[in-house]
Amino acid sequence: MRWKASLLLTLLFSGLSLPAADVLHLKDDAILSGRVLAEKPDQVFLDVGYTVLAVPRSQIAKIARDEATPASRKPKKSAPALVEQPASAAPTGFYRTGMAATERPVRELAGRLAEAVVQVRTPAGLGSGFILNEDGFLVTNFHVIENETQISVEVYRQNGPQLERQNYKRVRIVALNKFADLALLKIEDEGAPRFVSVPVGDSESLTVGDRVFAIGSPLGLQRTVTEGIVSTKTRPMQGDLYLQTTAQINPGNSGGPLFNLRGEVIGVTNMKITFGEGLGFAIPAETLRYFLNHRDAYAYDNDNPANPYRYLEPPRRLKGVPAKGGHSSATPETNR
């Protein structure tokens, strides 16, 4: 990129004398040398001696830190997106966060992640979903299972070079949030093996123009992969903010994952504009994580199965209350 070339020329020929420093290795094999001042989810701030650069994380391959840098100058947090590491557990231990530091081609990720993307069926229709952990917990949209309790989940398991279809019919509703259009389910069939899962990422670190892809069952066509970019991160729709993407979303994609190129779920696809093309929307990962971390508050109510929330009891009405200062000896009682 042009700004990188000019920066490197400035560093090489300006005659600056830089002390021992941190080194940023960029993805186009360029190198920036300086002192890391701060790290944000989407940028790293580097002091190069005469100015401070804000370097996009998407352009950084890795950071080599100067071992002699005093502890007071080192950032308190390392950047998880820059160091290849295994997926870590969320604070609740219920789902995984993070997958890999480097981006991969869609053709590679689609093969690795397809086993964790499922089809959700009800008597009224079908949608998509994705497995959160090996115990069989999965996420879909609320509108996919709205007013339904007879739910089945179709999983494709890798058996050598082939995928085998397995259908699970004992599916329990764990939690619902109608207003966020999210549902948490659990497969409880006897003898079900451990499930392959996908990690939940961070949509805040996305940049408009980043490449993303969706896997789902549009119109019932299982394991369909569509690719696009993030059109905007903050599209207001019906009082909430959604990710807008050019990845094709159609009926049947609802509840499926929208992935970044590190294989992390950064959104849950849930709607499109029907009279246009390339106008799909997804619930941001932050909304999903809030729902999962507070799933007990959204627990499915068996006493009121058609609703994802509980009504409070109405206030009790008292009988025999005197009007305007009068006197009464009547004992208050509830009127049911």
C-alpha positions in Angstrom: 0.0 0.0 0.0 1.2 3.5 -0.8 1.3 4.8 2.8 3.4 1.9 3.9 6.0 2.5 1.2 6.3 6.1 2.0 6.6 5.4 5.7 9.4 2.8 5.2 11.3 5.3 3.0 11.0 7.9 5.7 12.3 5.5 8.4 15.2 4.3 6.2 16.4 7.7 4.9 15.4 10.3 7.5 18.4 9.5 9.6 16.4 8.9 12.8 18.1 7.0 15.5 15.6 4.7 17.0 16.3 2.9 20.3 15.5 -0.8 20.8 11.9 -1.1 19.9 8.9 -3.2 19.2 8.5 -4.5 15.6 5.3 -4.8 13.7 5.4 -7.4 10.9 2.8 -6.4 8.3 1.1 -8.9 6.0 2.8 -7.6 2.9 6.2 -8.4 4.4 6.8 -4.7 5.4 8.1 -3.9 8.9 7.4 -1.0 11.3 9.7 -0.3 14.2 8.9 1.8 17.2 7.3 1.6 20.6 3.7 0.2 21.1 1.8 2.8 23.1 -1.6 1.2 23.1 -3.6 -1.6 21.6 -7.3 -1.4 20.6 -9.5 -4.1 19.1 -9.1 -2.7 15.7 -5.8 -0.7 15.9 -2.3 -0.7 17.4 -0.8 2.7 18.2 3.0 2.8 17.4 5.4 5.6 18.3 8.0 5.8 15.5 9.9 8.7 16.9 8.5 11.7 15.1 4.8 10.7 15.1 2.4 8.1 16.3 0.8 5.8 13.8 -2.5 4.0 14.1 -1.9 0.7 12.3 -5.0 -1.4 11.5 -5.0 -4.8 13.0 -6.1 -6.3 9.7 -2.7 -5.3 8.2 -0.6 -6.8 11.1 0.7 -10.4 10.9 2.4 -10.3 14.3 4.2 -8.1 16.9 7.7 -8.8 18.0 8.2 -7.2 21.3 11.5 -5.8 22.6 12.5 -7.9 25.6 14.3 -4.9 27.1 11.2 -2.8 27.1 10.4 -1.8 30.7 7.2 -3.4 32.1 5.7 0.0 32.6 5.9 0.6 28.8 4.5 -2.7 27.8 0.8 -2.9 27.1 -1.2 -4.6 29.9 -3.1 -6.8 27.5 -1.7 -8.8 24.6 -3.6 -8.8 21.4 -5.3 -12.1 21.0 -5.8 -11.5 17.3 -2.1 -11.4 16.6 -0.9 -14.5 18.3 -1.8 -18.0 17.0 -3.4 -19.7 19.9 -6.1 -22.3 20.7 -9.6 -21.1 21.2 -10.1 -19.9 24.7 -13.1 -20.4 26.9 -15.6 -17.6 27.5 -15.9 -16.3 31.1 -18.9 -18.6 31.5 -17.2 -21.6 30.0 -20.3 -22.1 27.9 -19.0 -21.2 24.5 -15.6 -20.6 22.9 -14.1 -17.3 21.8 -11.4 -16.8 19.3 -10.1 -19.3 16.8 -6.9 -18.2 15.0 -4.8 -15.1 14.5 -4.5 -15.3 10.8 -7.2 -15.1 8.1 -7.9 -18.1 5.9 -9.6 -18.6 2.5 -13.3 -19.2 2.6 -12.9 -22.6 0.8 -10.7 -23.8 3.7 -12.9 -22.4 6.5 -16.1 -23.7 4.9 -14.8 -27.2 5.1 -13.7 -26.9 8.7 -16.9 -25.2 10.0 -19.7 -26.8 8.0 -20.1 -29.7 10.5 -21.1 -27.3 13.2 -23.8 -25.6 11.1 -27.1 -27.3 11.4 -30.6 -27.2 9.9 -33.5 -26.5 12.4 -36.9 -27.9 11.4 -40.4 -27.4 12.9 -43.8 -28.4 11.5 -44.2 -24.8 10.2 -40.9 -24.5 8.3 -37.1 -24.6 8.7 -34.1 -22.4 9.4 -30.4 -22.7 10.3 -28.4 -22.8 13.5 -24.9 -23.5 14.8 -23.4 -25.6 17.6 -21.9 -23.7 20.6 -20.3 -26.5 22.5 -19.7 -30.2 22.4 -22.7 -30.9 24.7 -25.1 -30.0 21.9 -26.2 -26.5 22.8 -27.0 -24.5 19.6 -28.3 -21.0 18.6 -31.0 -20.1 16.1 -33.5 -17.3 15.6 -36.5 -16.9 17.8 -38.7 -16.6 14.7 -37.5 -20.0 13.4 -39.1 -21.8 16.3 -41.8 -19.3 17.4 -44.9 -21.0 18.9 -43.3 -24.4 18.2 -42.2 -27.1 20.6 -41.7 -30.0 18.1 -38.2 -29.3 16.9 -35.7 -31.4 15.1 -32.1 -30.6 14.2 -30.2 -32.1 11.2 -26.4 -32.4 11.6 -23.9 -33.3 9.0 -21.0 -35.2 10.4 -17.6 -35.7 8.7 -16.9 -39.4 8.0 -13.7 -39.5 6.1 -14.2 -37.6 2.8 -18.0 -37.6 3.2 -20.6 -35.9 5.3 -23.2 -38.1 6.9 -26.7 -36.7 7.7 -28.0 -37.3 11.2 -31.3 -36.2 12.5 -32.0 -35.4 16.2 -35.6 -35.2 17.4 -35.2 -34.6 21.1 -34.5 -30.9 21.1 -35.2 -28.8 24.2 -35.8 -25.0 24.3 -33.4 -23.6 26.9 -33.8 -19.8 26.5 -35.6 -17.3 24.3 -35.3 -13.6 23.6 -38.1 -12.5 21.3 -36.9 -8.9 21.1 -33.3 -9.9 20.0 -34.7 -12.7 17.8 -32.4 -15.3 19.5 -33.1 -18.8 20.8 -30.9 -21.3 22.6 -31.7 -25.0 22.1 -30.1 -28.3 23.3 -30.0 -31.7 21.6 -30.8 -34.3 24.1 -31.1 -37.5 22.1 -29.8 -40.6 23.9 -26.4 -41.8 22.5 -25.7 -38.5 20.8 -21.9 -38.1 20.4 -19.9 -35.0 21.2 -20.6 -32.2 18.7 -18.2 -30.0 16.7 -18.7 -26.3 17.7 -17.7 -22.9 16.4 -16.2 -20.0 18.4 -18.0 -16.7 18.9 -16.1 -13.7 17.8 -16.2 -9.9 18.2 -18.1 -7.8 15.7 -16.8 -4.6 17.3 -13.4 -5.2 15.7 -15.0 -5.4 12.2 -14.3 -2.7 9.6 -16.7 -1.8 6.8 -15.5 -3.6 3.8 -14.2 -6.7 5.7 -14.9 -10.0 4.0 -17.5 -12.3 5.6 -19.4 -15.4 4.6 -22.5 -17.2 5.7 -23.3 -20.9 5.9 -27.0 -22.0 6.1 -29.9 -23.7 4.4 -31.5 -21.1 2.1 -34.8 -22.5 0.8 -33.8 -25.8 2.4 -30.5 -26.1 0.4 -28.3 -27.4 3.2 -24.7 -26.2 3.7 -24.9 -23.4 1.2 -22.0 -20.9 1.5 -22.3 -17.3 0.4 -19.6 -14.7 0.6 -19.7 -10.9 0.8 -18.4 -7.9 2.7 -19.6 -5.9 5.7 -21.6 -3.0 4.2 -22.2 -1.3 7.6 -21.9 -2.2 11.2 -24.6 0.0 12.6 -27.8 -0.3 10.4 -30.8 0.7 12.6 -33.8 -1.6 12.1 -36.8 -1.8 14.3 -35.0 -0.1 17.2 -31.8 -2.2 17.1 -28.5 -2.1 15.3 -27.6 -4.8 12.8 -24.7 -5.8 10.7 -25.5 -5.3 7.0 -23.8 -7.6 4.5 -23.7 -8.3 0.8 -23.5 -12.0 1.6 -26.7 -13.5 0.1 -29.3 -14.2 2.8 -32.5 -15.9 1.9 -35.4 -17.7 3.8 -33.8 -20.7 5.5 -30.6 -18.8 6.3 -32.3 -17.5 9.4 -30.4 -18.4 12.6 -27.3 -19.4 10.7 -23.8 -18.0 11.4 -22.1 -15.1 9.7 -18.3 -15.7 9.9 -15.2 -13.6 9.5 -12.2 -14.9 7.8 -10.8 -16.2 11.1 -13.7 -18.7 11.4 -15.4 -16.8 14.2 -19.2 -16.1 14.4 -19.5 -12.4 14.2 -23.3 -12.3 13.5 -26.5 -14.4 13.4 -28.2 -13.9 10.1 -31.9 -13.2 10.5 -33.4 -11.0 7.7 -33.1 -9.4 4.3 -34.8 -6.8 2.2 -36.9 -8.9 -0.2 -37.2 -6.4 -3.0 -33.4 -5.9 -3.3 -30.2 -8.0 -3.7 -27.2 -8.0 -1.4 -29.1 -6.5 1.4 -28.8 -9.0 4.2 -28.7 -8.4 8.0 -27.2 -10.2 11.0 -27.5 -9.8 14.8 -24.1 -8.6 16.0 -22.0 -11.1 18.1 -22.1 -8.7 21.1 -25.9 -9.1 21.3 -25.5 -12.9 21.0 -22.9 -13.0 23.8 -25.0 -10.9 26.1 -27.9 -13.3 25.5 -25.7 -16.3 26.2 -24.0 -14.9 29.3 -27.5 -14.0 30.7 -29.3 -17.0 29.5 -30.8 -17.8 32.9 -32.7 -14.5 32.7 -34.2 -15.6 29.4 -34.9 -19.2 30.5 -37.8 -20.8 28.6 -41.0 -20.8 30.7 -42.8 -24.1 30.5 -45.9 -22.6 32.1 -46.2 -20.0 29.3 -44.6 -21.8 26.4 -45.8 -19.4 23.7 -43.9 -16.5 25.2 -40.1 -15.9 25.7 -40.7 -13.7 28.7 -42.7 -14.0 32.0 -45.5 -11.7 32.9 -45.6 -10.3 36.4 -48.7 -11.0 38.5 -51.2 -8.1 38.3 -51.5 -5.8 41.3 -54.1 -6.9 43.8 -57.3 -4.9 44.1 -58.7 -4.2 47.5 -62.3 -4.3 48.5 -63.9 -2.1 51.0 -61.5 0.8 50.8 -63.4 3.9 51.9 -63.9 6.8 49.4 -62.6 10.3 50.1 -61.9 10.0 53.8 -64.9 7.9 54.8 -64.6 5.1 57.4 -65.1 1.4 56.8 -64.6 -1.6 59.0 -64.4 -4.0 56.0 -61.3 -6.3 55.9 -59.3 -5.9 52.6 -59.3 -9.0 50.5 -58.0 -9.8 47.0 -60.4 -9.7 44.1 -59.4 -12.5 41.6 
